[in-house]
Amino acid sequence: MAHTLPAPRTKSSLREWALNALTLLIALAIVYGAAELYVSYAVDDGMQFDLEMWRYARAIKRQSANPAIGHEHTPNTHAHLMGADVTISSQGLRDREFPMTPPPGRTRILMLGDSLTFGWGVPAERTHSKLLEQMLWQAGHDVEVINTGVGNYNTEMEVAYFLERGAKFKPHYVVLNYFINDAEPTPRDHSNFLSRNSRAFVFFASRFDAALRLVNVGQRTDWKTYYASLYEGDEGIGRVAAAVERLAAYCRQHGIRLIIANQPELRSPADYPFPQVDAMIERIAAANHLTYIPLLPAVRDLEPASLWVTRPDPHPSALAQEAFAKELFRFFDAELPRPDGRGPHSPVAKAGQ
């Protein structure tokens, strides 16, 4: 039987294919452009959490040369994020410039932490680091408090940052600000071109993910279930315990007083859903002979929504930051040398480490 060969594609059919492809590309470009315009002008009011985190990553963050640190702040950058100005110093801090050695007679406190310590959504001067510094100065203490908080850090990353860079500031005290998601593994960059460059993609992808969580599709869970899952088994809490042990050993060797301040999840402070996690962190502190300061009592009786940056974003508001600062002030005001000369003779005299 003879086989019939397909007729060669004519120039007209090639032109038709090319025209259809071009039409499709133009249509996609129009849809994409319309989506970008809609999100840029109708949605992005400067207070959309996902878009502001995207802007934070683009304008302020960069990948660190140290994989254990993961990412870091780009020195000498500035952005307006979640209603607050953010300025990063040449030292990569959301703080003023500091000499590497504190002036004689001055006590230096270094704060380690994530976006809660960084002060997401509040002015720099309203972070609990700077409020603590102001309170101690007003009480007559010669103190400076360095805010080294970086968004999306976990305990391992905070300890890696301190051992490589933070220790160079020669602090007398280190406060490790712990939050419940600090047991997460160190994040890796899995972004793509659209997630890095398209605010429309970021907005609609986040809304799609939120919709799936409502119907529990693809093993997506609510916040309570997710946070509790971080402490199932020994992996997450094991990473935290090992990191704290490394930090505690360094601080003991160098005469630094290390404190763990446990920051609560703020959606339900009166009926707190994670007492078992708090107990784990307190045991880690006790195992390393560290002072443990729970910050939940400072906010337990306050209206939950008043503690949030915005209703869908439960990062600590200025009110919550002030409550945390007051709780830490009570400890340091009793710990530091008194303005009248009474009390410990040096900032580390009572360290016992």
N, C-alpha and C positions, 0 to 999 in steps of 0.2 A: 504494500500500500504506500502510495506517495505521501510524504509529509509536507504540509503547507507551512511555509515560513511566515512568521508575523510580518506584516507590512512595516516598512521602515517609518519611524516617526517623522512626520512632516514638519516643516518649519512653522506652519500655523499652529500645530498642536503643541510644539515647544513654547511658542509665544503665549499660548493660552495657559499652559502650566505655569510659566513664569509670572504671568499677570495675576493668576489666582494666588500664587505664593506671595506676591507683592501686596495684593489686597489684604491677605490675612495678616501680614506683618504690619501694615498700616493700621488695620483694625485693632490689633493687639497694642500698638503704640498709642493709639487714641484712648483705649480703655485704661492702659497703664498711666498715661498722662492725666486722665480725668481722675483716677484714683489718687494719684499723688496730689493733685490740686485740692481734691475734697479733703483729704487728711490734713494737708498743710494749712488750709484756710478755714475749714469748718470744724475740724476735730482738735488739732494741735493748739491748745490754749496755754501750753507751758506747764500743765499740771496733770498730764496723762502719764501714769507711772511707766508703762512700757516704752513709750516714746522718749521719756526723759532718761531712762536707763540706757536706751540706745544712744542718745545724745552724749551721755556721760562716757560711754565706751568709745565713741568716736572722737570726742573733744579732749578728754582728760586721760584716758587709760592707754597703756601700751603693753606689749608683751615683755616680760622680764627675761634677762639673759640667764637667770637662775630658774630652772624648771620647778624647783621646790617653792619658789615665791609665786610663780605662775604669771601674774600680771602686776602692774604697778602704775603709779601716777606719772605722767609725763611732766617733768619740771617746767616751771614758768608757763603754765597754761591757765586759761580762764574760760568759764562758761556760766550761763545762768540756767540752773537746773532745779526743777520742782519748786519754782518761786524763790529761789535763793541764789545769790552770787557765790560762785566757787572759784577761788584763786589758789593755785598750787605754787608753792615756793620753789626756789632752785634746789631745795633738798627733797622735793617730792612730797611735801606735806601740805595739808590744808591748815596751815598755821604760819606764823611769822618765821623769820630766819633765826636760827639759834647757833651760838658758838658751839663747837664740839665739846668743850669743857665748860661746865657751869661756873659762874663767877664764885670767888671764895665766899663761903658762908651761906650760899643759896642752895636750897634743897631742890632737886630736879626729879619730877615724876613723869614717867613716860607711859602713855596710854596705848595699849595694843587693842585692835578690834577691827570690826568690819564696817558696813554702812551705818550701823547704829552709832558707832563711835565717830566715824567720819562726819556724821550729822546730816544725813540725807533729808533734804527738805527744810532745813532750818539754817539761819545765818551762822557763820562761823563762831561769832561771839556768844551764840546761844547753845552751842554744844556743851555737853556736861564736862568736857575737859576744860573749856575756857571759863565756864561758870564756877567750877571747882577752884580754878586758879584765882578768880576774882574774890570768891568767898574767903579763901585762905589769906590773900593779901589784905582784905578788909579786916580780918581777925589779927593782923599784925605779923603774919608769917612771911619770911622771905623765900618765896616758892615760885617755881615756874613749872607749868604742866604742858607737855608736848603731845599733841594729837597726831598719832601715826595711823589712824584708821583708814582703811581702803575698802571700798565696796566689793562684795563677793569674796572676801577673804574667809578662810576657815582657820581653826586653831593651828593646824600644821603650817599654813602659809604665814600666819602671824609670827610663829616661833622662828620660821626660816628667815623672815624679814629681820626680826630682832637680832638673831645671831650673826647675820651678815652686815646689817647696817645700823639698826637701832641701838645696839650696844655701844657703838662709837660715840653716842651722845653722853655716855658715862652717867646714867641716871642713878639716883639713890634708891628710888622705888620704881617698880614696874607693876602696872595694873593690867592684868589680862582680862579684858571684858569679854565674857562668854555669852553666846546666844545659842539657842537650841539647834539652829541649823549648822553650827560650826562642826558638827560631826559628819557633814557631807564630804565626799572625796574632793580633792583639788580639781577645780573645773579645767577642762581643756577647750581650746578654741575649735568649735565645730561649725563656725559661721560660713556662710556662702556669700556670693556677690550681692544678692538681693538683701539678705539680712544685715549686711554691712552698709548698704547704700540706699535702701528704699524704706522710707518711713511708712509708706502704704503697706508694704509687705509686712513690716513689723507689727503695725496696728491690726491688720486683718488676721495675721497668723495668731496673735495673742487672743483675739476675740474668738477665733475658731477653737483654740485650745481651751478657753474658758467654757465654751458651749459643750465641748466633749466632757469636761469635768462635771458639768451639771448632770449628765446622764451616765457618768462613770464608764466612758468608752476608752478602750485601750489601756486599761489599768491606771488611768488617771484618778487621783484621789483628792479628797478635801484636805485642808491644811492640817487638821488634827491628826488624821490618819497618816499623812505624809511625815510629819515631825516625829510621831511615835515610831514609825517604821525605821527611822534612822538609828534607833537604839535597840532594834531587834537583833539578837546575836551580839557577837563581840567585835565585829569589824569596825563600826563607826566609833564606838566608845573606846575601843582599843587604840585607834589612831590618836584620839584626843588624849588619852592617858599617857601614851608614849611621848607625845609632843610636850605635854606639861612636865613630864619627868626630865626631858632634855633641858627645858627652860629653867626648871628649878635647880638642876645641877649646875648650870652656868651661873645662875644668880648666887647660889651658895658659895661657889668658888670665888666670885668677885665681890662678895659683901653687899649684894643688892637685895633689898626686901621685895619679895614677889607676893602679890595679892591677886586672888581671883574674885572678880566682881561678876556675879551671875545676873544678866539682864533678862527679864521675863518677856514672853510673848504677850502682846498687849491687847489681844482681842477679848480675853475673858479673865482679867486679873482677879476678880472677886471669887470666882469659882475656877481656880487655875487647874487646867487639865493635865499638867505635866509634873506632878510632885515627884514621881519616880525618877525623872531625868535630873531634877534639882538634887535629889539624894545622891545620884551617881557622881555629879560634879563635886558635891561636898565631900564625898569619900575620896575622890582623887586629890582634892586639896589636903585633906587630913593625911593621906598616905605620903604626901610630900612635905608635910609640916608647914603648910601655907595658911595664911589668913584667908578666910572665905567670907565674902560679903554678899548676901542675897539682896537684890534690889527690888524684888517683888513687894515687900512690905511698904516701900515708898510710894507705890501706885495702887495698891490693892483696893483702897476705898475711893478712888477717883473714877469719874465717869469714863468708861472705856473710849468712847469716840473723842473725848477731849485729849486723849493721849496719842492720837494718830495724826500724821501729817495731813492725810485726807481720809475720807471715809473708806475708800477701797485700798488705802495704803497705810498699814499699821506700823510704819516706822515711827520712832518716838517723836512726838511734837515738841515744841519748845517747853511746854508744861511738863512733859515726861522727862525731858533732858534736865530740867531744873530739879525735879524730884530725885533723879539719880544723883545729881551733883550734891544735893543736900545730904543724902545718905552717905556718900563718900566723904563729905566734909566732916561729918561727925567722927568718923574714924581718924582722919588725918589731923583734925584740930586737937584731938586727944593724944595723938602719936608724936607730933612734931614738937620741937623745942618751943616753949611758951615765949610769947613776946617779952614777958617780964624776966626772962632768963631762967625760970624754973623748968624742970622737966628733963628729958633726955639731953645728953651733952652733944649728941650728933644724930643726924637723920637715920643712921643705921645702927644706933647703939642697942636697939631692942630687936634687931632682926632675928637673931637666934638661928641663922641659916649657915 
